[in-house]
Amino acid sequence: MRRRFFTGCADLAILSGFTRPQNHGCRNPLDGDGAFVRLYTFARSTHEAQTRFMDYLTEHQYKVLELTEVAPNGSNKPWPMDDMFIMEEDIVKARQNGSVVLGWFMGYANT
C-alpha cells in the first residue's frame, strides 16, 4: 500500500514550561489555556498517521487534550491557512522520511 498525505487536528494544553513550537506557523510565544494545531504526515493508514501524530507530540512534550479529524488530506497541499506557514521543503521532507509537519498554532483562552 502506498503512502498518502494525512492531516489531523490536535488540541494541546499550555502548561508551565510550554515552549514556542519551532515551526513556521508559530513565530511568537503562545498565551492562554490551550492551542490548536493542524498536523500533516505521509502514512499508509489512518491508524499509522494517528500514531505518528501522537508519537511526535509526546516526544516533543506537548500535553494532548484531543487528536481529531485524522484522515487523508485529499491532495498533497496543506490546508489553505497553513499554506502560508508550511514550506515546500517541509512536504518533501515528510514524504521522504515520514516526519510530521506542524501547521499554524492558534492559542485560545477558556472563558
C-alpha positions as CSV (number, residue, x, y, z in Angstrom):
1,M,0.0,0.0,0.0
2,R,1.4,3.4,-0.9
3,R,1.7,6.3,1.5
4,R,-0.9,9.1,1.3
5,F,-0.8,12.6,2.7
6,F,-2.8,12.7,6.0
7,T,-3.9,15.6,8.2
8,G,-5.2,15.8,11.7
9,C,-6.0,18.3,14.4
10,A,-4.6,18.5,17.9
11,D,-5.9,20.4,20.9
12,L,-3.0,21.0,23.3
13,A,-2.8,22.2,26.9
14,I,-0.5,25.2,27.5
15,L,1.1,24.3,30.8
16,S,4.0,25.9,32.6
17,G,7.1,25.2,30.5
18,F,5.2,25.1,27.3
19,T,7.7,26.4,24.7
20,R,7.1,28.0,21.5
21,P,7.0,25.4,18.7
22,Q,9.8,25.7,16.3
23,N,7.9,25.9,13.1
24,H,6.9,28.5,10.5
25,G,3.4,28.5,11.9
26,C,4.2,29.8,15.3
27,R,6.6,32.8,15.3
28,N,5.6,34.1,18.8
29,P,5.1,32.6,22.2
30,L,1.6,31.4,22.9
31,D,-0.6,32.6,25.8
32,G,-3.8,31.2,27.2
33,D,-5.1,27.8,28.2
34,G,-4.6,25.8,25.1
35,A,-3.5,25.7,21.5
36,F,-5.0,24.2,18.3
37,V,-2.7,22.9,15.5
38,R,-3.1,21.0,12.3
39,L,-0.6,18.2,11.6
40,Y,0.5,16.6,8.4
41,T,2.3,13.4,7.5
42,F,2.6,10.7,4.9
43,A,1.2,7.3,6.1
44,R,-0.3,4.1,4.8
45,S,-3.4,4.2,7.0
46,T,-5.3,6.4,9.4
47,H,-4.0,4.4,12.3
48,E,-0.4,4.9,11.2
49,A,-1.0,8.7,10.8
50,Q,-2.6,8.9,14.2
51,T,0.2,7.0,15.8
52,R,2.8,9.3,14.2
53,F,1.0,12.4,15.3
54,M,0.7,11.2,18.9
55,D,4.3,10.0,19.0
56,Y,5.6,13.3,17.7
57,L,3.5,15.4,20.1
58,T,4.5,13.2,23.1
59,E,8.2,13.2,22.1
60,H,8.1,17.0,21.9
61,Q,6.4,17.1,25.4
62,Y,3.1,18.5,24.4
63,K,0.1,17.6,26.5
64,V,-2.5,16.4,24.0
65,L,-6.1,17.0,25.1
66,E,-7.6,15.6,21.9
67,L,-6.5,14.4,18.5
68,T,-9.2,14.6,15.9
69,E,-10.0,14.6,12.2
70,V,-7.2,12.3,11.2
71,A,-7.9,11.4,7.6
72,P,-6.3,11.5,4.1
73,N,-5.9,15.1,3.0
74,G,-7.2,14.6,-0.5
75,S,-4.2,16.4,-2.1
76,N,-0.5,17.0,-1.4
77,K,-1.2,20.6,-0.4
78,P,-1.7,21.8,3.2
79,W,-4.9,23.4,4.4
80,P,-5.2,26.9,3.0
81,M,-4.5,28.7,6.2
82,D,-1.4,26.6,6.8
83,D,-0.2,27.2,3.2
84,M,1.4,30.5,4.5
85,F,3.5,28.6,7.1
86,I,4.4,25.3,5.5
87,M,7.2,25.4,3.0
88,E,7.6,23.0,0.1
89,E,10.7,21.7,1.7
90,D,8.6,20.6,4.7
91,I,6.4,18.5,2.5
92,V,9.3,17.0,0.6
93,K,11.0,16.0,3.9
94,A,7.8,14.5,5.2
95,R,7.4,12.5,2.0
96,Q,10.9,11.2,2.2
97,N,11.1,10.2,5.9
98,G,7.6,10.2,7.2
99,S,8.1,13.1,9.5
100,V,5.3,15.2,11.0
101,V,4.8,18.7,9.7
102,L,3.1,21.3,12.0
103,G,0.7,23.9,10.7
104,W,-0.4,27.2,12.2
105,F,-0.7,27.2,16.0
106,M,-3.7,29.1,17.3
107,G,-3.8,29.8,21.1
108,Y,-7.1,30.2,22.9
109,A,-8.3,31.1,26.4
110,N,-11.1,29.2,28.3
111,T,-13.6,31.8,29.5
